[in-house]
Amino acid sequence: MTHSGQKRDERYRAIMETAARLICERGYEGTSMQEIAAACRMTKAGLYHHVQNKEQLLFDIMSYGMDAFEGQVLEKVRDIPDPIERLRECMRLNIELVTCGFSKEVIIILHEHATLTGEARAFIDGRKKRYVRFLEDSFSEAVRVGRARPVQPTVAAFAFLGMVLWIYKWFQPDGRLSVQQIAEGMVDLLFNGVVAPAGTLPVPAPGEAPVLSLVPPTVVGGES
């Protein structure tokens, strides 16, 4: 990448971060492009030099957040062989992500998921579903190899996500609990209910069917 190209990328990242802060504070509909331009110390015309339109900016913010998540969480845990340790480390890293500088992008992914339309929405939804499948597969594997009680993998995956993704509602950076304390507490709370005590569950023979089959991620409750 050329120096000028790198500067453009850095400038656009700064625009996305500023826009993410405003959208978190005011909501997507309550944030105008004029307000984003002013917060970026640009004219509206100058902003449109970098941004096609408001929905494209929202899509780019969500993609930026998903890139950060995949790079800082998923890529670091995929190759951990033990499924329970993989899930524990995934939870720790996910908590760190949603309590640090990328929390705004994560909040927007959660709160504005229905704002995108068409292919842009389908693309972001596809990336989110891959994370759900990763969690389901890991819980299912933990059951299959005798590392976990016969928990329902979809229920376990969404219990995991519900704990982690709700933190932004109550976490205070200057509060009495550190990020490490929260992460360790949540890992302990969830996995003490999941992990099988040593010797209590048989390990299936090679090629034997898993204890529970994987439920499609779209079947979460109610109508699919």
Secondary structure, 3 states (H helix, E strand, C coil): CCHHHHHHHHHHHHHHHHHHHHHHHHCCCCCCHHHHHHHCCCCHHHHHHHCCCHHHHHHHHHHHHHHHHHHHHHHHHCCCCCHHHHHHHHHHHHHHHHCCCCHHHHHHHHHCCCCCCHHHHHHHHHHHHHHHHHHHHHHHHHHHCCCECCCCHHHHHHHHHHHHHCHHHCCCCCCCCCHHHHHHHHHHHHHCCCECCCCCCCCCCCCCCCCCCCCCCCCCCCCC
